[in-house]
Each structure stands twice: as structure tokens, then as C-alpha cells.
Amino acid sequence: MAEEPQAGAQDTFISHLVELRNRLVKAVAVVLLVFLALVAIWPGPAAVYDFIARPMMIALPGDAKMIATGVITPFLVPMKVTLLAAFIIALPWVLYQVWAFVAPGLYTHEKRLVAPLVVSSSLLFVLGVAFCYFFVFGKVFRFIYDFAPKSITVAPDIENYLDFVMTMCLAFGVTFEVPVVVVVLVRMNLMTVEKLKAIRPYVIVGAFVIAAVVTPPDVMSQLFLAVPMCVLFEIGLLAAPLFARATRAPEENTEGSSGG
């Protein structure tokens, strides 16, 4: 008799793995479709890379250009950039697949969070990448090359530049998800707003530590990441009670009314 619950648990685990695989396949398939569409559109990856490289090209002195040291680097790097662009474009679908995998384990009132969280997560990630590209890159690159000695020739390698851009964009994109994390922690009763406010000093210190780890070793870029992280944490504290009330279960509303 003891083997039946164990077999049922094993079947449930396997079904979860199958569902996870299906969600991953759907997410990857759309990213690849967007990638192929970007490649097919002339001039394709070259134009995408030129767009990504624009902040650096503006900051470079005179008519300086970036260099490619590898044999296949001029082909491989634009393809990687295009794949990153495809992921960002397909991000709402990817996040929907994540939430769709989690949704069966949620109550009906908790499922109301799915749509706003998918939309807000996508918008915040794109906003973080846009903030990094349009504001941070211009300031940081200009600061670095104004500081560089006049006796050197500045010619960044395109592969190193791509690694830097991907790291920074992903760091800012993930960082801008802080309000969503705060909302989820509060709504799932893992943390309260009061406890989050109590640990605010640790959050601020943590924000500067994270910024120091993921950004270049200059104060400017670290401030550009740490300060928005702290501001977004405060926004999350304001939004969390609103989301909690909007997705409250009927029995919670009844308890709240009787308690009042």
C-alpha cells in the first residue's frame, strides 16, 4: 500500500518535467523564429551590431573604429548580438511560459497576478536594457576615453565589447525586476512590507555590492546601477500592498472585514 503514494508522487514529478520541457521548447522556438526573422531582414545582423555599437562609436575619438582579432569574429559576433536582440523581443512570450508553468500550483486569486507580472516584468526588463544603452553607455564610455592618455590608440575588440554589452544589459535588465520580486515576496507571504522596510539598510548595501561586482571598476557605472536598484526597491514597497489587495482571496477579505 505504501508504494501507491510513492508511484503517484513519481508520476506527478515526471508530469512536471514533461510540462517544463514543453514550456522550454515553446519559449526557445519563438526566440529562434524571431532570430531567423532578424537574420532574414537585410542587412540583418550587421545592422543590429551597428546599432549596439553606436554608443561606443560616438565615444571613440576621431575616426577610430573597433577591431576584430578572430578569423570568424566578424560573422560570429553580429550573430550573437542578433540572438540577444531576439531574446529581448520575445521576452513577453518567454515570461508567459514561465508563469504558465507556475500557474497550476496557484489559487484562482493568485492567478490574477500572472498577466500583470508578465507585462510588468517584460516592461521593466526592457526599461533596464534601454536605460543601460541610451544613458549609461554614453556616460561611461565618454568618461573612460576622456580619461585615457593621449599617447594610446583606442581600438576596442568587438568580441570584448559584446561580452561587456551583454553583461551590462542583462545586469540592468535583471536589476529592474526588483519591484516584481518585492511584490511576489509580499503576495506569497514570504515577507511582509514591514520586514522589508526593516532590512532597507542591508538592501542598500547589497545593491552597491552587486553593482561593484557586475559593473566595470569605475564609480560612475556602479552608481548608475546601485541607485536605480534602491529606487526600484522603494517602488516595490509601494506597489506590493496594492497587488496584495487586488489578488486577495475571498476568505481573506472576510477575515479582514471581521477583524476590523
N, C-alpha and C positions, 0 to 999 in steps of 0.2 A: 504493500500500500504506500510505503514511503517513496517508492520510485516514481509514482504518478505525478506528484507535485514537482519533483526534480525534472521529469521529462517535459512537463508543461512549461517550467521556467526556461529549459533549454530551447524549446520551440519558440518561446517569446523572444529570447535573446537572438536566435537566428533570424526571426522575422524582422527584428530591429536592424540587424546587419544588412538584410536584403533591402529594407527601406532606405537605410543610409546610402547604400551603393546606388540605388535608383536616383536618389536626390543628387548625389555627386555627379552621376552620369549626365543628368539633365542640366546641371549647372555648367559643367565643363563643355557640354555640347553647344550651349548658347555662346559661351566665351569663344569657342573655336569658330563658330559661324560668324560672329562679329569680326574676329581676327581675319578670316578669309575675305570678308566683305571689304575690310580696310586695305588688305593687300591687293584686291582686285581693282580698287578705285585708283586711277592714275593721279599723281605719281606714287601713290601708296606709301610704303614705309619711309621712303626718303623724305616726303613732305612731313610725316609725323615726327621724324627725328629732327628735322629743321625747326619745327615748332617747339620741341622740347629744348633744343639747343639755343633758342633765341635769347634767353636771359644771359647765358654765358657769352654769346657773340656780342651782345650790347656792351657787356662789361670789359671785354678784351680790348687792349689798346690798339689804336690804328687799324690796320687791315689784317691783324693776326687771325689765324684760324686754328681749329683743333686738328689733331693728327690721329692717324690710325696706324698702329705699330704691327698689328697682326695681318696675316695674309687674307683671312676671310672676315676680319673685323668690320670692314665697310659694309658687308652684307649682313652679318650676324647681329650687330648692334641695332640697326634700324628695325630688324625683325623682332628683337626683344622689346624695344620701345613700343612697337605696334601691338604686341601681345599685352603689355601693361595697359595701353590705351583701351584695348578690347575688354580687359577685365573691369576697368572703371566704368565703361559704357554699359556693360552687362551686370554691374553690381546690384541694381534692384532685383533682378531675377535671381542672382546668387543668394542674396539675403532672404528672399522669399523662400527659396528651397531650404535654407537653414531653419527658418521659423516654421515652415510646413512640417519639417521633421520633428520639431519640438512640440508642435501644437496638439497632437493626440494625447499628450500627457497633461494638458492643461484643462482647467474647468472652463465652462462656457463664458463666464465673465472675464476670465483671464485671456481668452482668445481675442477679446476686443483689443488687446494690446498689439496683436500681430500686425495689422495694417499700419497703424501709426508708427510702430517701431521700425518696420521695414522702410517706410517713407523717410522717417527722421534719420535712421541710420545711413541710408543712401545719401541724403542731402548733406548730412554732417561730414561724411567721408569725402564727398566731392568738394565741399566747402573747405575742408582742411587741405586737400591737394591744391585747390585753387589759391588759397592763402599762401601756401608754400611757393607755388610757381610765380604768381603775379607780384607778391610782396617780398617774401623772404629771400628768394634767389637774387633778385635785383640788388637788394641792400647788401647781402653777404658777399656776392661776387665783386661788387664795386668796392666794398671795404677791403677785401683781400688783395685786389690788384692795384688799388691805390697805395696799399701798404708795401707792395712788392718792390724790391730795389730796381732802379732803372737799368742796372747792368745785366739783368737777365732777360731772356726771351720767353714770353709766356706762350706755351702751346700745349694745352691740356690734351690728354689722350681720351678719345671718345668712349672707350670701354670703362675707364675710371670715372669719367663724367656720368655715364649711365648708372654705374653702381651707386654713385653719390646721389643722383637724382631719385632713383628707386628707393633708396634707404630713407631719404628725407621725405619724399611724398608719402610713403607708407607710414612713416612715423607721425607725420602731421595728420594724415587721414585717420589713423587709429586713435590718436590723441583727441581728435574732435568727437570721438564717440563717448567721451566721459559722461555727458548728460544721460545718454542711453543706459550706461552701466549703473549710474546712480538711481535712475528710475526703476530699473529691473531689480536692483538690490532692495529697494524700499517696497516695491509692489509684492515681491516674493517673501516679504517679511524676514529677509536675511539680515537687514539692517534697518534701523529707524533714522528718520531725519535728525533727531536729537543726537544720536550716536555719531552720525556722520559730521554733524557740526562740532561735536566734541573732539573729533580727531582731525579737525581742519588744519592745525599746525603741522601734523605729520603728513597730510596730503600735500601741503605747500612744499615741505622739504623733499618729499618724494618726487614732486613734479620737477624740481630743479635737478635732482639726482638723475632722473630719467632723461631730462634734456641734456645733461652733461655726457651721458653715455651714448645717446643716439645721434647727437649733432656734432659738427666739427668743433675743435677746441678753441672756439672764439666766443666771447661773452655775448655778442650780438645775436647769433643764431640760437644760443641757449635761452636767452631771454624771450626770443620770438616764439619758442616752443613752450617754455615753462609758464609764462604769463597767461597765454590763452587757455592752458590746461587748468590753471587756478580759476579763471573766469568761468570756464565751462562747468567746473565743479559746482560753483555757486548757482549757475543756471539750472543745473540738475537738481540742486536742493529746492529751488523754487518750483520746478516742474513736477517733481516726484509726488507731492501731495495731490496735485491736480489729477495726475494719471491714476493715483490710488483711488480717489473718489469716483472717477469715471468708470473704473473697472471693478468696483466693489460688488461683491456677491449680495444677493437679496437678503440672506440671513445676516450678513454683516451690517447691512442697512438697518435691519430690525433690531440687532443688538445695540447699534449706535443710538437708535431712537429711544429704546427702553432705558439705556444707560443715561441718556440726557434727561 
